[in-house]
Amino acid sequence: MADKTKSPKDWRPATRMVHAGSIRSQFGEMSEAMFLTQGFVYPDMESAEARFKGEDAGFIYARYGSPTAAMFEQRMCALEGAEAARSTASGMAAVTAAMMGQLRAGDHIVAAKALFGSCRYVVEELLPRFGVPCTLVDGTDYAQWQAAMRPNTKVLFLESPTNPQLEIIDIRRVADIAHAGGATLVVDNVFATPLLQSPLELGADCVVYSATKHIDGQGRCLAGVILGSEEFITTHVHNFLRQTGPSVSPFNAWVMLKGLETLPVRVTQQMRSAEKIADFLAAQPQVARVLYPTRKDHPQHDIAMKQMKGGGTVVAFDVKGGKAEAFRFANTLSIIKISNNIGDAKSIMTHPATTTHQRIGPAARAEIGIGDGLLRYSVGLEDVDDLIEDLSAGLATI
Ligand SMILES: Cc1ncc(COP(=O)(O)O)c(C=O)c1O
């Protein structure tokens, strides 16, 4: 019989993802309610005054927080082992708020070069406009991280595995460099998912997600989350979000909340297929290189095994013959769709050089190993044998 004295924090992760953070209304609904409201009614003027003063913890206005978003945030905290979280309208809103909330003119940031294209825009173009220059480093070269530190360095930023070439950065090592220099470390944990890697346990101060990816898992809505200690969120994130307004809609928060319930089942199944597909691709003569974190031939295999519980749901690979053959191959696929999301139940093939990383130009792409033959494959929930047949048919055209 279940021990009723156990608190949610003692539950195992799969249980937390189904139950943590639920707030039931007076109707005792089984599935969490979606509260579509911009505001809240106060019983009297004194209550309104107390809420605005922060003496009463109730909701005030949906831009500041709402019950559905709060349930999603609490469930994310339980999963991540974080003290506090705030949800946002998209993953990019989460990344931007985590940066802008901490920085002011005169500060400096250091970021890994291998970042998602829009994240590179934020650190390379947006922040310098507000007086915050950025030094970009090779994320796997720890001497470069160290050498980039300045007395005014406030934030270090990385994603691991990186998008799209699945490079693995030692989070603990970068966190140590950040803290020794009085800076914080922000980790974009989208590719690992909260199930396979826990950046806060590895020393990061803040974790950000595009919930649009695995957390939704069915390609329906955009959302993001920022997680950290109560102090981090209160000091750097809370007011920035409240006053600038990149809030998640209650509907999107509800979709994400329900998405978390099936996250472990989906990610485990998609990862099993990704492992099989990585091995299949590595054995094909038309494939020049396969990148998958837990394969022994991955350049940072040892770090992946140390800090991740699995290799994830994405496989990157180079086909021989560059862009022409990559296009020919992808245009032949029928089950696997050409698109640019990851973590979806539907398999998705992306050509980063002409889509997600087109903006950074050929020189920057070459520097981070994105060639014209590189494809990023987000493995879905379809039967793996159908996926392998689809890939085989595509490869046969090369
Ligand atoms: C690593 C990474 N970070 C952030 C984002 C941004 O997320 P969103 O599209 O939800 O704004 C994406 C994808 O779009 C991503 O792949």
The ligand as an SDF file (V2000), in Angstrom:
LIG
                    3D

 16 16  0  0  0  0  0  0  0  0999 V2000
   18.7840   24.4700  -27.9200 C   0  0  0  0  0  0  0  0  0  0  0  0
   17.5940   25.3570  -28.1180 C   0  0  0  0  0  0  0  0  0  0  0  0
   17.4030   26.3890  -27.2840 N   0  0  0  0  0  0  0  0  0  0  0  0
   16.3500   27.2260  -27.4280 C   0  0  0  0  0  0  0  0  0  0  0  0
   15.4410   27.0430  -28.4420 C   0  0  0  0  0  0  0  0  0  0  0  0
   14.3030   28.0380  -28.5650 C   0  0  0  0  0  0  0  0  0  0  0  0
   13.0830   27.5030  -28.2060 O   0  0  0  0  0  0  0  0  0  0  0  0
   11.6620   28.0840  -28.7300 P   0  0  0  0  0  0  0  0  0  0  0  0
   11.5700   27.7380  -30.1730 O   0  0  0  0  0  0  0  0  0  0  0  0
   10.6680   27.4190  -27.8570 O   0  0  0  0  0  0  0  0  0  0  0  0
   11.7120   29.5640  -28.5400 O   0  0  0  0  0  0  0  0  0  0  0  0
   15.6000   25.9740  -29.3300 C   0  0  0  0  0  0  0  0  0  0  0  0
   14.6770   25.7010  -30.4600 C   0  0  0  0  0  0  0  0  0  0  0  0
   13.9640   26.3810  -31.0440 O   0  0  0  0  0  0  0  0  0  0  0  0
   16.7050   25.1100  -29.1630 C   0  0  0  0  0  0  0  0  0  0  0  0
   16.9050   24.0730  -29.9990 O   0  0  0  0  0  0  0  0  0  0  0  0
  1  2  1  0
  2  3  1  0
  2 15  2  0
  3  4  2  0
  4  5  1  0
  5  6  1  0
  5 12  2  0
  6  7  1  0
  7  8  1  0
  8  9  2  0
  8 10  1  0
  8 11  1  0
 12 13  1  0
 12 15  1  0
 13 14  2  0
 15 16  1  0
M  END
$$$$
